[in-house]
Amino acid sequence: MLFELTKQCHESKARAGLLKINGTEIPTPVFMPVGTQGTVKAISQEILNELDARIILSNTYHLYLRPGTEVIEHFRGLHNFINWNKSILTDSGGYQIFSLQDLRKLTEEGVSFSSHIDGSKHFFSPESVVDIQRKLGSDIMMVLDECTPYPATKDIASKSADLSHRWAIRAKDSFIKSKSLYNREQFLFSIGQGSVYPDLRRDYLKKMFDIEFDGYAIGGLSVGEPADLMYEIVDVSTDLLPSNKPRYLMGVGTPENILEAIERGIDMFDCVLPTRNARNGQLFTSKGKINIRNAQYKFSDEPIDNVIGLKSSNSYSLGYLRHLFIAGEILGLQLASKQNIAFYLWLVRTVREKILSGEFITWKKSFLQNYQNSD
């Protein structure tokens, strides 16, 4: 994996780069559509290619449970299984296990949990999660960590971060001792923890640098903390993160969150918001957010969004899309999901262009003012 820093914004920590992984070139900042179970909901791989998505995210926990690693091994990796020839990042499943508060038990060795599907018992360790991701064949693998809840006392956050640190050491050791499969090189990212305590975050990242990873993620955010606190922790983290490695803010977020995090030096993002909100009838457009079920769109002959260059979406009116949602037609979910993924990809590409041209801060202020006022 090679990460090249193309340009640094002179007014902020925003940066444009190029991530090269197994023959795929990924311009950054980049948004990764979330294909949790090997599919971006309501979006085919052909549409992802049409939108020029270069990397998607899938989830170790979900794929381990269903269809199971033995199935994906049979198909010689996730890329072949889902017919996707660009990059894949697999999350370790730590956040999913975190959300199973009543179905899991943490120990020094790892985490025991019950499947949310059928209640069957399972166990993840830092080593087994590396092994599962080896079998998935993802390009970027994440270490197993404990996602600290919010709010948490400093003592709880410190103990949680210490556990994640020890797990990260074990994950790196397991990564070194194992090999990539399917003739596709794999890379390992760490996940920064420490809740909303800047000193814990600094200490944790310094420990990660000693272990040395291919990239560095910021985890444990977007779990209920105020946005200002999230931005503060991102700022603290990127002050320390090396400039020659990609920086990934996990599970974030709204267009506003993404722009603020880019200004603070983040390169990579993922979030389920575009597709989840699409299925509930909310569109992200260059003009702002739209609730397509609203009666005001009943007679609208406006295209869904004529700015972001989606020719197929521009063939359909807002009035028609509203009809599809009211009638419960599947095409409505598909068109809305396509629009929202297209918007997020358009957003980060536009940001990159503005960083390269030296106009990012000015453009960001103007965009957010218009976008928020249209909500």
TORDRENDO-490941 format. One line per 4 residues: their letters; for each residue z, y, x of C-alpha. Coordinates in steps of 0.5 Angstrom, whole numbers. Each point is the difference from the previous one (the first is absolute). Layout:
TORDRENDO-490941
a> Z Y X ~ ... $
END
This chain:
TORDRENDO-490941
mlfe> 0 0 0 ~ -2 7 3 ~ 3 6 -3 ~ -4 7 2 $
ltkq> 3 7 -2 ~ -6 4 -2 ~ 3 7 -1 ~ 7 2 -1 $
ches> 1 6 -5 ~ 2 6 4 ~ 5 3 -6 ~ 3 -7 -2 $
kara> 1 -7 2 ~ -6 -2 -4 ~ -5 -4 4 ~ -6 -4 0 $
gllk> -2 -6 3 ~ -4 -7 0 ~ 3 -7 0 ~ -4 -5 2 $
ingt> 2 -7 -2 ~ -4 -7 1 ~ -7 4 -1 ~ 2 5 -5 $
eipt> 1 7 1 ~ 5 4 -4 ~ 0 7 0 ~ 7 3 -1 $
pvfm> 4 3 -4 ~ -2 -6 -4 ~ 3 -3 -7 ~ 0 -7 -1 $
pvgt> -1 -3 -7 ~ 5 -5 -2 ~ -2 -7 -1 ~ 7 -3 -1 $
qgtv> -3 -7 -2 ~ -7 0 4 ~ -3 5 -6 ~ 1 7 -1 $
kais> 1 0 -7 ~ -6 1 -5 ~ -4 1 6 ~ -5 -5 4 $
qeil> -2 0 7 ~ -7 2 -1 ~ 3 7 -3 ~ 5 1 6 $
neld> -6 -1 4 ~ -4 5 -4 ~ 6 5 1 ~ 0 -1 7 $
arii> 7 -3 1 ~ 1 -2 7 ~ 7 -4 -1 ~ 4 -2 -6 $
lsnt> 7 -3 0 ~ 3 -7 -3 ~ 7 -2 0 ~ 3 -6 4 $
yhly> 5 -2 -6 ~ -5 0 -5 ~ -5 -4 3 ~ 5 -5 3 $
lrpg> 2 -2 -7 ~ -7 0 -3 ~ -5 -2 2 ~ 4 -3 6 $
tevi> -1 1 7 ~ -3 -8 0 ~ -6 3 -5 ~ -1 6 5 $
ehfr> 0 -5 6 ~ -5 -4 -4 ~ -5 6 0 ~ 1 2 7 $
glhn> 4 6 -2 ~ 1 6 -5 ~ -7 3 2 ~ -4 -6 -2 $
finw> 4 -2 -6 ~ -1 7 -3 ~ -7 2 3 ~ 2 6 4 $
nksi> -3 1 7 ~ 4 6 1 ~ 7 1 2 ~ 7 -2 -3 $
ltds> 7 2 1 ~ 5 -5 -3 ~ 7 3 -1 ~ 6 -5 2 $
ggyq> 3 -1 -7 ~ 6 4 2 ~ -1 5 -6 ~ -1 -5 -5 $
ifsl> 6 -4 2 ~ 4 6 0 ~ -2 1 -8 ~ 3 -7 -1 $
qdlr> 7 3 0 ~ 3 -6 -4 ~ -5 -5 3 ~ 1 0 7 $
klte> 6 -1 5 ~ -1 4 7 ~ 3 -4 7 ~ -1 2 7 $
egvs> -5 -6 0 ~ -4 3 -6 ~ -1 0 -7 ~ 1 -5 -5 $
fssh> -3 2 -7 ~ -2 -3 -7 ~ -8 0 -2 ~ -1 6 -5 $
idgs> -5 -5 -3 ~ 4 -7 -1 ~ 7 1 3 ~ -2 -5 6 $
khff> 4 1 6 ~ -3 3 7 ~ 2 3 6 ~ -3 5 5 $
spes> 2 1 7 ~ -3 5 5 ~ -4 -6 3 ~ -2 -3 -6 $
vvdi> -3 7 -3 ~ -4 0 7 ~ -2 -7 -1 ~ -3 1 -7 $
qrkl> -4 7 2 ~ -3 -4 5 ~ -2 -5 -5 ~ -3 5 -4 $
gsdi> -4 3 5 ~ 2 7 -1 ~ -2 6 5 ~ 6 3 0 $
mmvl> 7 -3 -1 ~ 6 3 -2 ~ 7 -2 2 ~ 5 -3 -4 $
dect> 6 6 -2 ~ 5 1 -5 ~ -2 6 -4 ~ 7 4 -1 $
pypa> 1 2 -7 ~ 1 8 -2 ~ 5 2 0 ~ 4 -3 6 $
tkdi> 6 2 4 ~ -2 1 7 ~ 4 -6 2 ~ -4 -4 -5 $
asks> -6 3 3 ~ 2 -1 7 ~ 2 -8 -1 ~ -7 -1 -4 $
adls> -4 4 6 ~ 4 -5 5 ~ -2 -6 -4 ~ -8 2 0 $
hrwa> 0 2 7 ~ 3 -7 2 ~ -5 -3 -5 ~ -6 4 4 $
irak> 2 -3 6 ~ -1 -7 -2 ~ -6 2 -4 ~ -3 3 7 $
dsfi> 2 -6 4 ~ -3 -5 -6 ~ -6 4 0 ~ -1 0 8 $
ksks> 1 -8 0 ~ -5 -1 -6 ~ -8 1 0 ~ -5 3 -5 $
lynr> -4 -4 -4 ~ -7 0 -3 ~ -3 3 7 ~ 3 7 -3 $
eqfl> 5 4 4 ~ 7 2 -3 ~ 4 6 1 ~ 8 1 -1 $
fsig> 3 6 -3 ~ 7 2 0 ~ 4 3 -6 ~ 5 6 1 $
qgsv> 6 0 -4 ~ 6 4 0 ~ 0 2 -7 ~ 1 8 -1 $
ypdl> 4 1 6 ~ -4 3 6 ~ 4 -2 6 ~ 0 -7 -3 $
rrdy> -8 1 0 ~ 0 2 7 ~ 4 -5 3 ~ -4 -6 -4 $
lkkm> -7 3 2 ~ 3 0 8 ~ 2 -7 -1 ~ -7 -2 -3 $
fdie> -4 4 6 ~ 4 -5 5 ~ -3 -6 -4 ~ -7 3 0 $
fdgy> -4 -1 -6 ~ -8 1 -2 ~ 2 6 -5 ~ 6 3 -3 $
aigg> 2 0 -8 ~ 5 4 -3 ~ 4 -4 -5 ~ 5 1 -5 $
lsvg> -2 6 -3 ~ -3 1 -7 ~ 6 -4 -3 ~ 3 6 -4 $
epad> 1 5 5 ~ -2 7 -2 ~ -6 2 3 ~ 3 5 5 $
lmye> 4 -5 3 ~ -6 -5 1 ~ -4 6 3 ~ 6 1 5 $
ivdv> 0 -7 2 ~ -7 0 1 ~ 0 6 5 ~ 6 -3 4 $
stdl> -4 -6 1 ~ -7 3 2 ~ 4 4 5 ~ 1 -6 4 $
lpsn> -5 -5 -2 ~ -5 -1 6 ~ -7 4 -1 ~ -4 -6 2 $
kpry> 2 -4 -5 ~ -1 0 -8 ~ 5 2 -5 ~ 1 -3 -6 $
lmgv> 4 3 -6 ~ 1 -6 -5 ~ 0 0 -7 ~ -2 8 -1 $
gtpe> -2 2 -5 ~ -3 6 -4 ~ -5 5 3 ~ 5 5 1 $
nile> 4 -5 4 ~ -6 -2 4 ~ -2 7 2 ~ 7 2 2 $
aier> 1 -6 4 ~ -7 1 4 ~ 2 7 1 ~ 6 -4 4 $
gidm> -4 -4 4 ~ -1 -7 -4 ~ -6 -4 0 ~ 0 -5 -5 $
fdcv> 2 -1 -7 ~ 0 -5 -5 ~ 3 0 -8 ~ -1 -3 -6 $
lptr> 0 6 -4 ~ -8 1 -1 ~ -1 -7 -3 ~ 7 0 -4 $
narn> -1 7 -3 ~ -8 -2 -1 ~ 2 -5 -5 ~ 5 4 -3 $
gqlf> -6 5 -2 ~ 2 5 6 ~ -6 3 4 ~ 1 3 7 $
tskg> -6 5 0 ~ -2 6 5 ~ 2 4 -6 ~ 7 -3 -1 $
kini> 3 -5 -4 ~ -3 -2 -7 ~ 3 -4 -5 ~ -6 -3 -3 $
rnaq> 4 -2 -6 ~ 1 7 -2 ~ -4 2 -7 ~ -3 6 4 $
ykfs> -5 -5 3 ~ -3 -3 -6 ~ -6 4 0 ~ 0 2 7 $
depi> -7 -1 3 ~ 2 2 7 ~ -1 -6 6 ~ 6 -3 2 $
dnvi> 0 4 7 ~ -6 3 3 ~ 3 2 6 ~ 2 -6 4 $
glks> -7 -3 0 ~ 0 -6 -5 ~ -6 -1 -3 ~ 1 -6 -4 $
snsy> 7 4 -3 ~ -4 6 -1 ~ -5 -4 -5 ~ 6 0 -5 $
slgy> 3 5 -4 ~ 8 1 0 ~ -1 -1 -8 ~ -3 -7 1 $
lrhl> 6 -1 5 ~ 5 2 -5 ~ -4 -5 -5 ~ 1 -6 4 $
fiag> 7 1 1 ~ 2 1 -7 ~ -4 -6 -2 ~ 3 -4 6 $
eilg> -6 -1 3 ~ 0 -3 7 ~ -6 4 3 ~ 5 6 -1 $
lqla> 5 -3 5 ~ -6 -1 5 ~ -2 7 0 ~ 6 3 0 $
skqn> 3 -4 6 ~ -7 1 3 ~ 1 8 -1 ~ 7 0 3 $
iafy> -2 -4 6 ~ -6 4 1 ~ 4 6 0 ~ 6 -2 5 $
lwlv> -6 -2 5 ~ -3 7 -1 ~ 6 3 1 ~ 2 -2 7 $
rtvr> -7 0 2 ~ -1 7 -2 ~ 7 2 4 ~ -3 -4 6 $
ekil> -6 5 -1 ~ 5 6 -1 ~ 4 -2 7 ~ -7 -1 4 $
sgef> -2 7 -3 ~ 7 4 1 ~ 0 1 -7 ~ 6 -5 -2 $
itwk> 6 5 -2 ~ -4 5 -3 ~ -4 -6 -4 ~ 6 -3 -2 $
ksfl> 4 6 -3 ~ -6 1 -4 ~ -1 -7 -2 ~ 7 -1 -2 $
qnyq> 1 7 -4 ~ -7 -2 -4 ~ 2 -7 -1 ~ 8 1 -2 $
nsd> -2 6 -5 ~ -5 -5 -3 ~ 5 -5 -2 $
END
